[in-house]
Amino acid sequence: MDGRVVGMIGINRYKDKARDHSAEIGFGVAAAFTRHGIGCKLLKAAVGKARQLGLQRLEADCFDDNVASAALLRMCGFRDEGVRLGAICKNGILRDQRLFGLML
């Protein structure tokens, strides 16, 4: 935006044969630019690219208490697939990880 990077998204295809039909996505939007539709545009672009690549499934996750990211994923068609309790240790604190999936 105005020559500045305000968001990013990446598609990481799984390498093992049993899962090479799917990929994990990671995304982020700079705090000053949230709630401007940037995350939604990034996710829609990634879904389109995943389809071009012939992928059949995308996966994403966020901290369980990250209400905004979870809402964004749901709004873009991802389904809630569960929670991994205490899956992430950040700053010495165990955090739950919410899992999402999208069949393409």
N, CA, C and O atoms as a GROMACS GRO file, in nm:
protein
  416
    1MET      N    1   0.085  -0.116   0.000
    1MET     CA    2   0.000   0.000   0.000
    1MET      C    3   0.090   0.123   0.000
    1MET      O    4   0.173   0.138   0.089
    2ASP      N    5   0.074   0.209  -0.097
    2ASP     CA    6   0.160   0.328  -0.110
    2ASP      C    7   0.308   0.290  -0.103
    2ASP      O    8   0.388   0.360  -0.041
    3GLY      N    9   0.344   0.177  -0.168
    3GLY     CA   10   0.482   0.134  -0.171
    3GLY      C   11   0.529   0.060  -0.047
    3GLY      O   12   0.646   0.024  -0.038
    4ARG      N   13   0.440   0.036   0.050
    4ARG     CA   14   0.478  -0.036   0.172
    4ARG      C   15   0.414  -0.174   0.174
    4ARG      O   16   0.302  -0.193   0.128
    5VAL      N   17   0.487  -0.269   0.228
    5VAL     CA   18   0.430  -0.402   0.249
    5VAL      C   19   0.348  -0.396   0.377
    5VAL      O   20   0.400  -0.365   0.484
    6VAL      N   21   0.220  -0.428   0.365
    6VAL     CA   22   0.132  -0.423   0.482
    6VAL      C   23   0.074  -0.560   0.516
    6VAL      O   24   0.004  -0.576   0.616
    7GLY      N   25   0.103  -0.658   0.432
    7GLY     CA   26   0.054  -0.792   0.457
    7GLY      C   27   0.131  -0.893   0.375
    7GLY      O   28   0.197  -0.858   0.277
    8MET      N   29   0.121  -1.018   0.416
    8MET     CA   30   0.188  -1.124   0.342
    8MET      C   31   0.108  -1.252   0.358
    8MET      O   32   0.031  -1.269   0.452
    9ILE      N   33   0.130  -1.342   0.260
    9ILE     CA   34   0.071  -1.474   0.268
    9ILE      C   35   0.165  -1.571   0.197
    9ILE      O   36   0.229  -1.535   0.099
   10GLY      N   37   0.172  -1.691   0.247
   10GLY     CA   38   0.256  -1.793   0.186
   10GLY      C   39   0.182  -1.924   0.177
   10GLY      O   40   0.100  -1.957   0.263
   11ILE      N   41   0.213  -2.000   0.072
   11ILE     CA   42   0.156  -2.133   0.053
   11ILE      C   43   0.272  -2.231   0.060
   11ILE      O   44   0.365  -2.224  -0.021
   12ASN      N   45   0.267  -2.322   0.154
   12ASN     CA   46   0.372  -2.422   0.173
   12ASN      C   47   0.314  -2.560   0.147
   12ASN      O   48   0.243  -2.617   0.230
   13ARG      N   49   0.346  -2.613   0.029
   13ARG     CA   50   0.296  -2.745  -0.008
   13ARG      C   51   0.368  -2.853   0.071
   13ARG      O   52   0.489  -2.848   0.090
   14TYR      N   53   0.290  -2.950   0.118
   14TYR     CA   54   0.349  -3.062   0.191
   14TYR      C   55   0.429  -3.147   0.094
   14TYR      O   56   0.388  -3.167  -0.020
   15LYS      N   57   0.543  -3.198   0.139
   15LYS     CA   58   0.634  -3.272   0.052
   15LYS      C   59   0.611  -3.423   0.050
   15LYS      O   60   0.647  -3.489  -0.047
   16ASP      N   61   0.553  -3.478   0.157
   16ASP     CA   62   0.535  -3.623   0.158
   16ASP      C   63   0.420  -3.663   0.065
   16ASP      O   64   0.321  -3.592   0.054
   17LYS      N   65   0.435  -3.778   0.000
   17LYS     CA   66   0.342  -3.822  -0.103
   17LYS      C   67   0.197  -3.830  -0.056
   17LYS      O   68   0.105  -3.799  -0.131
   18ALA      N   69   0.177  -3.870   0.068
   18ALA     CA   70   0.040  -3.885   0.120
   18ALA      C   71  -0.031  -3.752   0.136
   18ALA      O   72  -0.154  -3.747   0.143
   19ARG      N   73   0.045  -3.642   0.142
   19ARG     CA   74  -0.017  -3.511   0.166
   19ARG      C   75   0.015  -3.407   0.057
   19ARG      O   76  -0.017  -3.290   0.074
   20ASP      N   77   0.076  -3.449  -0.054
   20ASP     CA   78   0.119  -3.350  -0.153
   20ASP      C   79   0.004  -3.288  -0.232
   20ASP      O   80   0.026  -3.203  -0.318
   21HIS      N   81  -0.118  -3.330  -0.205
   21HIS     CA   82  -0.237  -3.269  -0.264
   21HIS      C   83  -0.280  -3.145  -0.184
   21HIS      O   84  -0.374  -3.075  -0.223
   22SER      N   85  -0.212  -3.119  -0.073
   22SER     CA   86  -0.253  -3.011   0.016
   22SER      C   87  -0.135  -2.924   0.056
   22SER      O   88  -0.019  -2.959   0.034
   23ALA      N   89  -0.167  -2.810   0.115
   23ALA     CA   90  -0.065  -2.715   0.158
   23ALA      C   91  -0.115  -2.638   0.279
   23ALA      O   92  -0.235  -2.630   0.306
   24GLU      N   93  -0.020  -2.583   0.351
   24GLU     CA   94  -0.051  -2.498   0.465
   24GLU      C   95  -0.030  -2.353   0.423
   24GLU      O   96   0.066  -2.322   0.351
   25ILE      N   97  -0.118  -2.266   0.467
   25ILE     CA   98  -0.097  -2.125   0.439
   25ILE      C   99  -0.068  -2.051   0.570
   25ILE      O  100  -0.118  -2.088   0.676
   26GLY      N  101   0.012  -1.949   0.558
   26GLY     CA  102   0.041  -1.859   0.670
   26GLY      C  103   0.021  -1.718   0.621
   26GLY      O  104   0.057  -1.685   0.508
   27PHE      N  105  -0.035  -1.634   0.704
   27PHE     CA  106  -0.061  -1.496   0.661
   27PHE      C  107  -0.048  -1.400   0.778
   27PHE      O  108  -0.053  -1.439   0.894
   28GLY      N  109  -0.033  -1.275   0.744
   28GLY     CA  110  -0.027  -1.171   0.845
   28GLY      C  111  -0.054  -1.035   0.782
   28GLY      O  112  -0.022  -1.013   0.665
   29VAL      N  113  -0.111  -0.947   0.859
   29VAL     CA  114  -0.138  -0.810   0.816
   29VAL      C  115  -0.087  -0.717   0.926
   29VAL      O  116  -0.113  -0.740   1.044
   30ALA      N  117  -0.015  -0.614   0.887
   30ALA     CA  118   0.036  -0.518   0.984
   30ALA      C  119  -0.079  -0.462   1.067
   30ALA      O  120  -0.186  -0.432   1.015
   31ALA      N  121  -0.055  -0.447   1.196
   31ALA     CA  122  -0.161  -0.405   1.289
   31ALA      C  123  -0.233  -0.278   1.245
   31ALA      O  124  -0.354  -0.268   1.261
   32ALA      N  125  -0.160  -0.183   1.191
   32ALA     CA  126  -0.221  -0.056   1.150
   32ALA      C  127  -0.314  -0.071   1.030
   32ALA      O  128  -0.389   0.021   0.997
   33PHE      N  129  -0.310  -0.188   0.964
   33PHE     CA  130  -0.388  -0.206   0.842
   33PHE      C  131  -0.491  -0.318   0.853
   33PHE      O  132  -0.547  -0.360   0.753
   34THR      N  133  -0.516  -0.366   0.974
   34THR     CA  134  -0.619  -0.468   0.990
   34THR      C  135  -0.756  -0.405   0.973
   34THR      O  136  -0.774  -0.284   0.987
   35ARG      N  137  -0.852  -0.491   0.942
   35ARG     CA  138  -0.992  -0.450   0.922
   35ARG      C  139  -1.011  -0.355   0.803
   35ARG      O  140  -1.100  -0.270   0.803
   36HIS      N  141  -0.925  -0.372   0.701
   36HIS     CA  142  -0.938  -0.297   0.576
   36HIS      C  143  -0.959  -0.390   0.456
   36HIS      O  144  -0.953  -0.346   0.342
   37GLY      N  145  -0.984  -0.518   0.483
   37GLY     CA  146  -1.008  -0.615   0.376
   37GLY      C  147  -0.882  -0.675   0.316
   37GLY      O  148  -0.890  -0.755   0.223
   38ILE      N  149  -0.766  -0.638   0.367
   38ILE     CA  150  -0.640  -0.687   0.312
   38ILE      C  151  -0.625  -0.838   0.334
   38ILE      O  152  -0.588  -0.910   0.242
   39GLY      N  153  -0.654  -0.885   0.453
   39GLY     CA  154  -0.644  -1.027   0.482
   39GLY      C  155  -0.734  -1.110   0.392
   39GLY      O  156  -0.694  -1.216   0.343
   40CYS      N  157  -0.854  -1.063   0.369
   40CYS     CA  158  -0.949  -1.133   0.283
   40CYS      C  159  -0.896  -1.138   0.139
   40CYS      O  160  -0.905  -1.243   0.074
   41LYS      N  161  -0.842  -1.029   0.090
   41LYS     CA  162  -0.784  -1.027  -0.045
   41LYS      C  163  -0.666  -1.122  -0.056
   41LYS      O  164  -0.652  -1.192  -0.156
   42LEU      N  165  -0.582  -1.126   0.047
   42LEU     CA  166  -0.469  -1.217   0.048
   42LEU      C  167  -0.515  -1.362   0.045
   42LEU      O  168  -0.464  -1.443  -0.033
   43LEU      N  169  -0.612  -1.396   0.129
   43LEU     CA  170  -0.662  -1.533   0.134
   43LEU      C  171  -0.728  -1.574   0.002
   43LEU      O  172  -0.706  -1.685  -0.046
   44LYS      N  173  -0.806  -1.486  -0.057
   44LYS     CA  174  -0.871  -1.518  -0.184
   44LYS      C  175  -0.766  -1.539  -0.294
   44LYS      O  176  -0.781  -1.628  -0.378
   45ALA      N  177  -0.662  -1.457  -0.294
   45ALA     CA  178  -0.554  -1.474  -0.393
   45ALA      C  179  -0.482  -1.607  -0.372
   45ALA      O  180  -0.449  -1.676  -0.469
   46ALA      N  181  -0.459  -1.644  -0.247
   46ALA     CA  182  -0.390  -1.770  -0.217
   46ALA      C  183  -0.476  -1.890  -0.258
   46ALA      O  184  -0.425  -1.988  -0.312
   47VAL      N  185  -0.606  -1.881  -0.234
   47VAL     CA  186  -0.696  -1.989  -0.275
   47VAL      C  187  -0.693  -2.004  -0.428
   47VAL      O  188  -0.687  -2.116  -0.479
   48GLY      N  189  -0.697  -1.893  -0.499
   48GLY     CA  190  -0.689  -1.897  -0.645
   48GLY      C  191  -0.559  -1.959  -0.693
   48GLY      O  192  -0.560  -2.041  -0.785
   49LYS      N  193  -0.448  -1.920  -0.633
   49LYS     CA  194  -0.318  -1.975  -0.670
   49LYS      C  195  -0.310  -2.123  -0.639
   49LYS      O  196  -0.256  -2.201  -0.717
   50ALA      N  197  -0.365  -2.163  -0.524
   50ALA     CA  198  -0.366  -2.305  -0.487
   50ALA      C  199  -0.442  -2.387  -0.590
   50ALA      O  200  -0.401  -2.497  -0.626
   51ARG      N  201  -0.552  -2.334  -0.637
   51ARG     CA  202  -0.629  -2.404  -0.742
   51ARG      C  203  -0.548  -2.415  -0.870
   51ARG      O  204  -0.547  -2.519  -0.935
   52GLN      N  205  -0.479  -2.307  -0.906
   52GLN     CA  206  -0.393  -2.309  -1.025
   52GLN      C  207  -0.284  -2.416  -1.013
   52GLN      O  208  -0.248  -2.480  -1.112
   53LEU      N  209  -0.233  -2.435  -0.893
   53LEU     CA  210  -0.129  -2.534  -0.868
   53LEU      C  211  -0.182  -2.676  -0.861
   53LEU      O  212  -0.105  -2.772  -0.851
   54GLY      N  213  -0.314  -2.691  -0.868
   54GLY     CA  214  -0.375  -2.823  -0.864
   54GLY      C  215  -0.392  -2.880  -0.724
   54GLY      O  216  -0.415  -3.000  -0.708
   55LEU      N  217  -0.381  -2.795  -0.624
   55LEU     CA  218  -0.400  -2.841  -0.487
   55LEU      C  219  -0.548  -2.872  -0.462
   55LEU      O  220  -0.636  -2.815  -0.526
   56GLN      N  221  -0.573  -2.963  -0.370
   56GLN     CA  222  -0.710  -3.001  -0.338
   56GLN      C  223  -0.753  -2.957  -0.199
   56GLN      O  224  -0.871  -2.961  -0.166
   57ARG      N  225  -0.656  -2.915  -0.117
   57ARG     CA  226  -0.688  -2.878   0.021
   57ARG      C  227  -0.587  -2.776   0.071
   57ARG      O  228  -0.468  -2.784   0.043
   58LEU      N  229  -0.639  -2.678   0.147
   58LEU     CA  230  -0.554  -2.583   0.218
   58LEU      C  231  -0.581  -2.596   0.368
   58LEU      O  232  -0.693  -2.622   0.411
   59GLU      N  233  -0.475  -2.577   0.445
   59GLU     CA  234  -0.487  -2.580   0.591
   59GLU      C  235  -0.430  -2.451   0.648
   59GLU      O  236  -0.339  -2.391   0.590
   60ALA      N  237  -0.485  -2.409   0.760
   60ALA     CA  238  -0.437  -2.288   0.829
   60ALA      C  239  -0.461  -2.309   0.978
   60ALA      O  240  -0.540  -2.393   1.018
   61ASP      N  241  -0.391  -2.230   1.058
   61ASP     CA  242  -0.414  -2.235   1.202
   61ASP      C  243  -0.386  -2.098   1.262
   61ASP      O  244  -0.325  -2.012   1.200
   62CYS      N  245  -0.434  -2.080   1.383
   62CYS     CA  246  -0.407  -1.958   1.458
   62CYS      C  247  -0.420  -1.991   1.606
   62CYS      O  248  -0.472  -2.097   1.642
   63PHE      N  249  -0.373  -1.902   1.692
   63PHE     CA  250  -0.395  -1.922   1.834
   63PHE      C  251  -0.546  -1.925   1.858
   63PHE      O  252  -0.622  -1.853   1.793
   64ASP      N  253  -0.589  -2.008   1.950
   64ASP     CA  254  -0.732  -2.026   1.975
   64ASP      C  255  -0.800  -1.896   2.016
   64ASP      O  256  -0.919  -1.877   1.990
   65ASP      N  257  -0.725  -1.807   2.081
   65ASP     CA  258  -0.787  -1.681   2.125
   65ASP      C  259  -0.774  -1.568   2.021
   65ASP      O  260  -0.810  -1.454   2.050
   66ASN      N  261  -0.724  -1.599   1.902
   66ASN     CA  262  -0.713  -1.499   1.796
   66ASN      C  263  -0.845  -1.494   1.719
   66ASN      O  264  -0.859  -1.552   1.612
   67VAL      N  265  -0.940  -1.424   1.776
   67VAL     CA  266  -1.077  -1.419   1.723
   67VAL      C  267  -1.079  -1.360   1.582
   67VAL      O  268  -1.155  -1.408   1.497
   68ALA      N  269  -0.998  -1.258   1.555
   68ALA     CA  270  -0.999  -1.193   1.424
   68ALA      C  271  -0.951  -1.288   1.314
   68ALA      O  272  -1.014  -1.297   1.209
   69SER      N  273  -0.841  -1.359   1.337
   69SER     CA  274  -0.791  -1.453   1.236
   69SER      C  275  -0.888  -1.567   1.213
   69SER      O  276  -0.911  -1.607   1.099
   70ALA      N  277  -0.946  -1.618   1.319
   70ALA     CA  278  -1.043  -1.727   1.306
   70ALA      C  279  -1.164  -1.680   1.226
   70ALA      O  280  -1.214  -1.752   1.140
   71ALA      N  281  -1.213  -1.560   1.254
   71ALA     CA  282  -1.328  -1.506   1.181
   71ALA      C  283  -1.294  -1.486   1.034
   71ALA      O  284  -1.377  -1.514   0.947
   72LEU      N  285  -1.175  -1.438   1.005
   72LEU     CA  286  -1.132  -1.416   0.867
   72LEU      C  287  -1.128  -1.549   0.791
   72LEU      O  288  -1.178  -1.558   0.679
   73LEU      N  289  -1.069  -1.650   0.852
   73LEU     CA  290  -1.063  -1.781   0.786
   73LEU      C  291  -1.203  -1.835   0.760
   73LEU      O  292  -1.230  -1.886   0.651
   74ARG      N  293  -1.290  -1.825   0.856
   74ARG     CA  294  -1.428  -1.872   0.838
   74ARG      C  295  -1.497  -1.794   0.726
   74ARG      O  296  -1.566  -1.852   0.643
   75MET      N  297  -1.478  -1.662   0.725
   75MET     CA  298  -1.540  -1.577   0.624
   75MET      C  299  -1.495  -1.615   0.482
   75MET      O  300  -1.568  -1.598   0.385
   76CYS      N  301  -1.373  -1.667   0.472
   76CYS     CA  302  -1.317  -1.705   0.342
   76CYS      C  303  -1.340  -1.853   0.309
   76CYS      O  304  -1.279  -1.906   0.216
   77GLY      N  305  -1.427  -1.918   0.386
   77GLY     CA  306  -1.469  -2.053   0.353
   77GLY      C  307  -1.399  -2.165   0.426
   77GLY      O  308  -1.434  -2.282   0.406
   78PHE      N  309  -1.301  -2.135   0.509
   78PHE     CA  310  -1.232  -2.239   0.585
   78PHE      C  311  -1.325  -2.292   0.694
   78PHE      O  312  -1.403  -2.217   0.753
   79ARG      N  313  -1.314  -2.421   0.720
   79ARG     CA  314  -1.396  -2.484   0.824
   79ARG      C  315  -1.310  -2.510   0.947
   79ARG      O  316  -1.194  -2.548   0.937
   80ASP      N  317  -1.369  -2.490   1.060
   80ASP     CA  318  -1.304  -2.516   1.189
   80ASP      C  319  -1.289  -2.667   1.203
   80ASP      O  320  -1.388  -2.740   1.195
   81GLU      N  321  -1.166  -2.714   1.225
   81GLU     CA  322  -1.141  -2.858   1.234
   81GLU      C  323  -1.096  -2.902   1.373
   81GLU      O  324  -1.066  -3.020   1.394
   82GLY      N  325  -1.092  -2.810   1.468
   82GLY     CA  326  -1.059  -2.850   1.603
   82GLY      C  327  -0.950  -2.767   1.667
   82GLY      O  328  -0.901  -2.669   1.610
   83VAL      N  329  -0.912  -2.808   1.787
   83VAL     CA  330  -0.813  -2.735   1.866
   83VAL      C  331  -0.709  -2.834   1.918
   83VAL      O  332  -0.744  -2.942   1.966
   84ARG      N  333  -0.583  -2.796   1.908
   84ARG     CA  334  -0.475  -2.872   1.972
   84ARG      C  335  -0.442  -2.800   2.102
   84ARG      O  336  -0.388  -2.689   2.101
   85LEU      N  337  -0.474  -2.862   2.211
   85LEU     CA  338  -0.454  -2.802   2.342
   85LEU      C  339  -0.305  -2.795   2.376
   85LEU      O  340  -0.233  -2.894   2.363
   86GLY      N  341  -0.259  -2.677   2.419
   86GLY     CA  342  -0.120  -2.658   2.461
   86GLY      C  343  -0.019  -2.687   2.352
   86GLY      O  344   0.094  -2.724   2.383
   87ALA      N  345  -0.056  -2.671   2.227
   87ALA     CA  346   0.031  -2.709   2.114
   87ALA      C  347   0.149  -2.616   2.093
   87ALA      O  348   0.252  -2.659   2.040
   88ILE      N  349   0.138  -2.490   2.132
   88ILE     CA  350   0.242  -2.391   2.108
   88ILE      C  351   0.289  -2.336   2.242
   88ILE      O  352   0.208  -2.304   2.329
   89CYS      N  353   0.420  -2.327   2.258
   89CYS     CA  354   0.476  -2.264   2.378
   89CYS      C  355   0.538  -2.131   2.336
   89CYS      O  356   0.638  -2.128   2.265
   90LYS      N  357   0.477  -2.023   2.380
   90LYS     CA  358   0.525  -1.889   2.344
   90LYS      C  359   0.552  -1.813   2.473
   90LYS      O  360   0.464  -1.797   2.558
   91ASN      N  361   0.676  -1.766   2.487
   91ASN     CA  362   0.718  -1.695   2.607
   91ASN      C  363   0.693  -1.777   2.734
   91ASN      O  364   0.655  -1.724   2.838
   92GLY      N  365   0.714  -1.908   2.722
   92GLY     CA  366   0.698  -1.995   2.836
   92GLY      C  367   0.555  -2.029   2.872
   92GLY      O  368   0.530  -2.094   2.974
   93ILE      N  369   0.460  -1.985   2.790
   93ILE     CA  370   0.318  -2.010   2.816
   93ILE      C  371   0.263  -2.101   2.708
   93ILE      O  372   0.282  -2.076   2.589
   94LEU      N  373   0.195  -2.209   2.749
   94LEU     CA  374   0.132  -2.298   2.652
   94LEU      C  375   0.007  -2.234   2.595
   94LEU      O  376  -0.078  -2.182   2.668
   95ARG      N  377  -0.002  -2.238   2.462
   95ARG     CA  378  -0.116  -2.178   2.392
   95ARG      C  379  -0.186  -2.284   2.308
   95ARG      O  380  -0.122  -2.372   2.252
   96ASP      N  381  -0.317  -2.275   2.301
   96ASP     CA  382  -0.396  -2.366   2.218
   96ASP      C  383  -0.392  -2.318   2.074
   96ASP      O  384  -0.386  -2.198   2.047
   97GLN      N  385  -0.396  -2.413   1.982
   97GLN     CA  386  -0.388  -2.384   1.839
   97GLN      C  387  -0.518  -2.430   1.772
   97GLN      O  388  -0.554  -2.548   1.781
   98ARG      N  389  -0.589  -2.338   1.706
   98ARG     CA  390  -0.713  -2.372   1.635
   98ARG      C  391  -0.677  -2.407   1.491
   98ARG      O  392  -0.601  -2.336   1.426
   99LEU      N  393  -0.735  -2.518   1.440
   99LEU     CA  394  -0.704  -2.570   1.308
   99LEU      C  395  -0.820  -2.545   1.213
   99LEU      O  396  -0.936  -2.556   1.249
  100PHE      N  397  -0.784  -2.512   1.088
  100PHE     CA  398  -0.883  -2.487   0.983
  100PHE      C  399  -0.845  -2.560   0.856
  100PHE      O  400  -0.727  -2.582   0.830
  101GLY      N  401  -0.945  -2.596   0.776
  101GLY     CA  402  -0.920  -2.659   0.649
  101GLY      C  403  -1.020  -2.610   0.544
  101GLY      O  404  -1.131  -2.569   0.576
  102LEU      N  405  -0.976  -2.616   0.418
  102LEU     CA  406  -1.061  -2.577   0.306
  102LEU      C  407  -1.037  -2.674   0.192
  102LEU      O  408  -0.925  -2.686   0.142
  103MET      N  409  -1.142  -2.745   0.152
  103MET     CA  410  -1.134  -2.832   0.035
  103MET      C  411  -1.157  -2.744  -0.089
  103MET      O  412  -1.250  -2.664  -0.094
  104LEU      N  413  -1.070  -2.762  -0.186
  104LEU     CA  414  -1.078  -2.677  -0.306
  104LEU      C  415  -1.153  -2.747  -0.418
  104LEU      O  416  -1.169  -2.691  -0.527
   0.00000   0.00000   0.00000
